[in-house]
Amino acid sequence: MSVRLVMLGAPGAGKGTQGERFAREHGVPRIATGDILREAVQKGSELGRAARAVMEQGRLVGDEIMIGVVKDRVRRADAAPGFVLDGFPRTVIQAEALDGMVDDRTPLVVVDIEVPEDVLARRLSTRRICSVCGTTAQSNDVVCLKCGGALVQRRDDNAAIVLERLQVYEQETQPIVDFYRDRATFRSVDGDQTQDAVAADIAAAVASVLGVRS
Ligand code: AMP
């Protein structure tokens, strides 16, 4: 099934975990702008140098840069059958640009994962990522369950920056939920459930948009 899925939700809502699972099950790439930026920072590329300080403050990298990154990525051959976007769009300007990047052969399905703010703050403070493969984990895991790599806390998951990121989300990203809400391809799911239950709700939401059985 060809699908172009945009995962919306605050930091910690589960976009990464759910996006990766959905992408794997549907044989499409997950395009996570946060991962692309963290990789660029690690490599010290021009993009990484431009993004590093902004990311460490929990603020957003400029729209023009981000739109360029995603435009290049969705044009690659592996994204021709579809993709899952995680972390983009984050502003209304990015959402408008995304509309211009896709034709209307396959609809853009938009799923918003809703999680109460106190749950988000708790999840972010206990979140770890694998220093080798970037997979998300929790602080009670000892090593990465996928590759055995060492787990570290993301620099921007530190308590002060988490508050800033949740505020930036409220101000800049929440408005894109309103941008998409009236579309027939928009769904929202309850993200405060087990991972399996959220995954099942996302699959059902996408199937209902595409008119297929999940
Ligand atoms: P994430 O891993 O999605 O939480 O992203 C980590 C950080 O990367 C964010 O706090 C932003 O600083 C930056 N970032 C990721 N995606 C975007 C985007 N679409 N627009 C602007 N900044 C972004």
Boltz pocket constraint, residues with backbone or C-beta under 6 A from the ligand:
constraints:
  - pocket:
      binder: B
      contacts: [[A, 11], [A, 33], [A, 34], [A, 35], [A, 37], [A, 51], [A, 54], [A, 55], [A, 56], [A, 58], [A, 59], [A, 60], [A, 61], [A, 62], [A, 66], [A, 86], [A, 87], [A, 88], [A, 89], [A, 90], [A, 94], [A, 156], [A, 165]]
      max_distance: 6.0
